[in-house]
Amino acid sequence: MSGGDEDALARIRRARAISGPAEARRLYARWASHYDSDVFDTAGVSGTARIASLLNSHMRPDGQVSILDAGCGTGALGALLHDAGFRHIDGIDISPEMLEIARGKGAYHALLEADLNLPFFPPQPGYDAVVSAGTFVHGHVDAQGFASLARLVAWDGLMVCAIADSVWVQDRFDRLLWELELETLSHGLEAVLPGGAADVHMLVAKRA
Ligand SMILES: C[S@@+](CC[C@H](N)C(=O)[O-])C[C@H]1O[C@@H](n2cnc3c(N)ncnc32)[C@H](O)[C@@H]1O
């Protein structure tokens, strides 16, 4: 692996070890301009594309469907969904620098800066689907944030989220899904780094 690859992987590891929102703001402010090239081009992280394909296989893309991308970052997931034919996509993220890159992709309807672990005012009151990749990770967004997001999903709507195994276990997601009355449609542990461990829960759940 080249030095560039090592640097990209080191930055990914550092992001997965942050302590909370203040550090998230600092880290992603510095990383925003080369996040896409590190994460997707160099490291080949596949979780974002996987969430897009899971939504595609459970919901027909059309202009009416409203989607919230939680922790949208630079907008890679929104861009994939827009290419697939989804048109009403809002994004929320704590980092203004990441949101600025997302804005440049032209895939989002509204973009909002907010800490998802605190009470927030979403761009609209409800969504057909909430999607998220790379956000339910150590030091990022926790079970409380997940619960707030689940309450924004319309009846019969979907949560399509990648959740790191460490967060899943620590925040007792099995119990949380039951408490939130979410019906699991598909769920499996998968690797998101080439050759890496299967340590991310890929969840599709319906608000039933
Ligand atoms: C690993 S990136 C994933 C970005 C994007 N979803 C993707 O698939 O590339 C994690 C994102 O979560 C955001 N984030 C971290 N903590 C957050 C919080 N408490 N509230 C909202 N966003 C947060 C970061 O700013 C960053 O953009």
The ligand as a MOL file (V3000), in Angstrom:
LIG
                    3D

  0  0  0     0  0            999 V3000
M  V30 BEGIN CTAB
M  V30 COUNTS 27 29 0 0 0
M  V30 BEGIN ATOM
M  V30 1 C -17.5970 9.5680 8.1870 0
M  V30 2 S -18.4810 11.0210 7.7590 0 CHG=1
M  V30 3 C -19.7770 10.3420 6.7170 0
M  V30 4 C -20.2530 11.3590 5.7250 0
M  V30 5 C -21.2020 10.8080 4.6430 0
M  V30 6 N -22.4430 10.3350 5.1950 0
M  V30 7 C -20.5650 9.7170 3.8110 0
M  V30 8 O -21.1870 8.6690 3.6150 0
M  V30 9 O -19.4570 9.9720 3.3110 0 CHG=-1
M  V30 10 C -19.3550 11.3810 9.2610 0
M  V30 11 C -20.1400 12.6790 9.2040 0
M  V30 12 O -20.8730 12.8050 10.4350 0
M  V30 13 C -20.8510 14.1690 10.8240 0
M  V30 14 N -21.1050 14.2330 12.2740 0
M  V30 15 C -20.3080 13.8380 13.2840 0
M  V30 16 N -20.8970 14.0410 14.4700 0
M  V30 17 C -22.1100 14.5950 14.1950 0
M  V30 18 C -23.1890 15.0590 15.0090 0
M  V30 19 N -23.1380 14.9760 16.3450 0
M  V30 20 N -24.2830 15.5820 14.4060 0
M  V30 21 C -24.3350 15.6780 13.0420 0
M  V30 22 N -23.3460 15.2530 12.2240 0
M  V30 23 C -22.2490 14.7170 12.7930 0
M  V30 24 C -19.4800 14.6460 10.4250 0
M  V30 25 O -19.4070 16.0430 10.3220 0
M  V30 26 C -19.2750 13.9130 9.0880 0
M  V30 27 O -19.6790 14.6990 7.9930 0
M  V30 END ATOM
M  V30 BEGIN BOND
M  V30 1 1 1 2
M  V30 2 1 2 3
M  V30 3 1 2 10
M  V30 4 1 3 4
M  V30 5 1 4 5
M  V30 6 1 5 6
M  V30 7 1 5 7
M  V30 8 2 7 8
M  V30 9 1 7 9
M  V30 10 1 10 11
M  V30 11 1 11 12
M  V30 12 1 11 26
M  V30 13 1 12 13
M  V30 14 1 13 14
M  V30 15 1 13 24
M  V30 16 1 14 15
M  V30 17 1 14 23
M  V30 18 2 15 16
M  V30 19 1 16 17
M  V30 20 1 17 18
M  V30 21 2 17 23
M  V30 22 1 18 19
M  V30 23 2 18 20
M  V30 24 1 20 21
M  V30 25 2 21 22
M  V30 26 1 22 23
M  V30 27 1 24 25
M  V30 28 1 24 26
M  V30 29 1 26 27
M  V30 END BOND
M  V30 END CTAB
M  END
